[in-house]
Amino acid sequence: MTSPNTPQHNGVAEKRNRTILNMAKSMMKGKGMPHYFWGEATFTAVYILNRCPTKRLQGYTLEEAWSEKKPSVSHFKIFGSLCFKHVPEQNKKKLDDKAEPMILIGYHPIGAYKLYDPRIRKVVISRDVLIDETKGWNWEINVVDNGERKVIMNLEDKVKRMYHHVESNSEGHKKRDKYHKHSENMNYILIQQSLQKGILCTLLYLLNQNQ
């Protein structure tokens, strides 16, 4: 037991907590990840530290000491990297893309990658993934950040433009209805005028006949 508000009495645990926090912050800053990924970043930092050698175990890793098997680190990739998940044939149509862009947010114990789809805000697990560690997701405009300048609206602007498009369409329909109504009124007036002219011509003809 330790006294309250005395973290120095538990130096080993506090140092490990600080190491994990610093790793998580560095991984998130490296790819510009939002703060709500702190849990996945922390989990990934612990996953990596468990597979790193330590002085106390004389070159062994914590995972190796626990499972008595030397772990592989060949699958390690940069946290937050852009990746492309393969779409199975049964889940796509002929003209659909063969892969979907996602973000690497960690590793799963079954030997797969944990991926995040920013478009639908869903976490998926897959092994059929191609990872590009040099690229990431631009969270400001919600597109792939590959170093090229792209004029693509963000989600809020897209919703606003869609709403404005609906409003403009409704206004266009109102103007069109008003135009049709005006045309119908003009046609009615012309018919009335034609009938009046026809009646006057008939009356003049009858008067001439009587004379």
N, C-alpha and C positions, 0 to 999 in steps of 0.2 A: 504494500500500500504506500501511497505518496500523499503529501499534504496538498490541500486545495491550492490552486493557482501557483503551483511550483512545477512547471514543465521541465526544469533542469534536473529534477530528481528522476526523470524517466527519459534520459538523453537519447538512448538508442531508438526508442519508438518515435520520439519527436524528430530526430534526424531523418528517419525513414519517411515519416509523413511529409517533411519538407522536401525531400528528394522526389517523392511522388508528385507533390503539388507543382514543383518546378518543372518536372518533365511534362506534366499535363499542360501547363501554361505554354511551354515552348512549342509543343506539338500543335496546339490550337493557334498560336500566333504565326507559326510557320506557313500555314495555309489560310489564314484569315477566317477560321471557323467561328461561328457564333457561340456565345457563352453557354447556351443550353446543351452543348455537347460535352460539358465538363465531366459528366458521369462516364461517358464512353471513353474520353481521353484518359481519365484516371484508371479505368479498368484496363485499358491498353498499356498504360505505363507499368502497372503491377504485373501484367502478363509478360512484358519485356524484362523487368527486373528479376522475375522468377527464373528467367533463362540466361541470366548474366552471371559470370563467376564472381565469387566473393573471397576476401582474404580469410575470413573465419573458417570457411570450408576448404581452404587450401586448393583453390582452383576449380572446385566443383560448383555446379549451379544448384539452386534450391530445388528446381524441378528434378534434377538428377539425383539429389539426395533423397527425395521423396519417392520417386518412382523407380530408382535404380536403373534408369535408362537415359542415355545421353540425348538431350533434345536437339532438334534441328531448328536452325534459324534461317534457313534458305527462303522461307515464305515471308519473312519480314519485309514490309513495305512502309513507305512514309504515310503517316496518319493524315487523312484528309485529301489524299490524292484522287485524281479523276480516274474512274474505272468504267469499263463497259461490260455489263452482264449479258451473257448469251441468253437469247430468248428461244425456248424450245419450239420445235416446228408445230406442235399441237396448240401452242398459245399465240400464234400469229397467223396473219393472212399472207397471201402471196406478195403483196406490195409493201408489207410492213418491214421495218428495220430488223436486222438480225441481232442487234444488241441495243441495250438501253444505257444511257449515261447515268452513273451513280457516283457516290462518294464512299471511300473506304473509311470506316469508323471503328474497325477492330477485328478481332479474331474469335472464332467460335471453337469450343472444345472438340467438336466433331471433326475439325480439320478444314473448316471452310472460313470464308471471309464474311464479316458483317458489313453490309452495304446499306446506304441510306439514299432513298430516292427523294430529292428535294421537291419534285413536282407534285407528288401525292403525299409527301411526308410520311413515308413508311419505311421500316427497316426490314431487309430481306437477308437471307443467308444463301450463299452460292459458292461453288468451287470453280465454275466455268466463267472466269473473269480475266479480262485483260486490263492491266493497271499501268497508267502513265504517271510516273512519279514527278514529272516535270510540270504537270498542269494541275489545275484545281478548279473549283467552282466559284464563280463570281457571285457572291451572295447579295450584292447591291442591285444587280439587274437580273439575277437568277438565270445566268447562262454560263456556258463553259468559258473559263478564262484561259485562252491559249496565246495571249500576248498580242492578238490582233484587235483593232478597234472595230466594234460592231455596234450599230445603232439598233438596239433592241429594247423595247419598253419593259419596265418591270411589271410585276403582277398587278399592283395597285393602279398604275396607269392603264394597263390593259383592261381592267374592269371598268375604269372611268370611261375609256374610249368605247367600250362595248355599250355602256349605259348611254353615252352621248349618241352612239349610232342608233340605238333603239329610239331615243328621243327624236333624233332627226328623221328617222323613218316615220314615226308617228306624226310629226309635223308635216312631213311630205304627204302622208295619207290625208291629213286634214286639208292641206292646200288642194290636193287632187280632188277630194270630195267637194270642196267649195267651188272649184272650177267646174266640175260636172254639174253641180246644182245651178251655177250661174249660166252654164250652157243650156240647161233644160229651161230655165226661165226665159232666156233669149229666144229659144225655139218657140216657146209658148206665145211670147209677144209677137213674133213674126207670123205665127199662124193666125193669131187674133187680128193682126193688121191685114193679112191676106183675106180673111173672111169679111172684114169690114169693107175692103176695097171691092170684093166680089159682090157684096150686097149693094153697094152704091152703084156699081156698073149695071146691075140688074134693074135697080129703080130707075136709072136714067134711060135705060133701054125701053122700059114700060111707058115712061112719060113720053118719049119720042113716038112710040107706037100709037098712043092715045091722041096725040096731036095730028 
